């Protein structure tokens, strides 16, 4: 599965830049940059914006490279199913609360 480091590497390679060149462009050490690409450290949003600017792309392109509309549609469907299941759980719990309140009367 792709991660932000893979995406950064992908766009860096499209530019034909080495890791060292990229590290220089964003003013970090080579080991720090290498950890970014290997996804060892989380990448703060501020850094994502900086990387995207250097690479000439939008931050959203940087974090979604390789994903297709179908990937997003599948993820939306998966999340809708989770929400539906949680709604059903909530309805069952609400019904139990109502039943307990009625028993208490």
Legacy VTK file of the C-alpha trace (Angstrom):
# vtk DataFile Version 3.0
C-alpha trace
ASCII
DATASET POLYDATA
POINTS 105 float
0.000 0.000 0.000
1.303 3.429 -0.858
2.144 5.938 1.818
3.202 9.566 1.810
6.884 8.599 1.562
6.201 6.534 -1.562
4.321 9.454 -3.055
7.157 11.878 -2.345
9.667 9.470 -3.888
7.447 9.051 -6.954
7.309 12.787 -7.669
11.000 13.289 -6.828
11.889 10.587 -9.350
9.676 12.237 -11.963
11.851 15.330 -11.557
15.004 13.200 -11.818
16.311 14.486 -8.485
18.374 12.505 -6.007
17.433 12.360 -2.327
20.365 14.664 -1.616
19.121 17.238 -4.121
15.645 17.086 -2.623
17.014 17.431 0.917
18.896 20.553 -0.187
15.774 22.003 -1.805
13.778 21.706 1.428
16.739 22.594 3.648
16.999 19.370 5.673
19.792 16.855 6.120
19.953 13.810 3.879
19.205 11.419 6.787
16.148 13.498 7.715
14.903 13.472 4.143
15.560 9.752 3.826
13.400 9.121 6.915
10.594 11.115 5.270
10.662 8.911 2.162
10.913 5.735 4.221
7.892 6.904 6.227
9.798 6.532 9.477
8.669 9.901 10.804
5.253 11.396 10.263
5.242 14.247 7.789
3.702 17.409 9.243
1.269 19.269 7.005
3.630 22.243 6.858
6.317 19.960 5.390
3.819 18.431 2.927
3.004 21.931 1.677
6.723 22.695 1.342
7.438 19.438 -0.518
4.487 19.950 -2.848
5.649 23.470 -3.678
9.190 22.284 -4.452
7.803 19.462 -6.600
5.419 21.810 -8.427
2.242 20.017 -7.398
-0.608 20.593 -4.962
-0.499 19.055 -1.484
-3.542 16.955 -2.378
-1.730 15.518 -5.402
1.176 14.629 -3.147
-0.954 12.691 -0.698
-3.226 10.991 -3.263
-0.832 9.874 -6.019
-1.678 6.450 -7.335
-5.241 6.527 -6.085
-8.009 6.237 -8.606
-11.594 7.428 -8.484
-12.505 3.799 -7.921
-10.221 3.670 -4.859
-11.994 6.705 -3.432
-15.421 5.287 -4.279
-14.533 2.032 -2.519
-13.318 3.916 0.530
-16.487 6.002 0.613
-18.609 2.849 0.386
-16.595 1.243 3.185
-17.066 4.289 5.406
-20.788 4.454 4.612
-21.127 0.832 5.719
-19.319 1.564 8.972
-21.583 4.554 9.614
-24.655 2.462 8.871
-23.516 -0.232 11.315
-22.837 2.389 14.005
-26.270 3.956 13.410
-27.879 0.553 13.944
-25.911 0.065 17.163
-27.030 3.488 18.383
-30.655 2.717 17.577
-30.442 -0.553 19.522
-28.897 1.218 22.500
-31.550 3.931 22.372
-34.236 1.262 22.381
-32.641 -0.393 25.424
-32.565 2.939 27.246
-36.243 3.478 26.469
-37.077 -0.027 27.720
-35.110 0.530 30.935
-36.784 3.892 31.522
-40.222 2.294 31.038
-39.370 -0.515 33.473
-38.285 2.036 36.039
-41.712 3.736 35.948
LINES 1 106
105 0 1 2 3 4 5 6 7 8 9 10 11 12 13 14 15 16 17 18 19 20 21 22 23 24 25 26 27 28 29 30 31 32 33 34 35 36 37 38 39 40 41 42 43 44 45 46 47 48 49 50 51 52 53 54 55 56 57 58 59 60 61 62 63 64 65 66 67 68 69 70 71 72 73 74 75 76 77 78 79 80 81 82 83 84 85 86 87 88 89 90 91 92 93 94 95 96 97 98 99 100 101 102 103 104
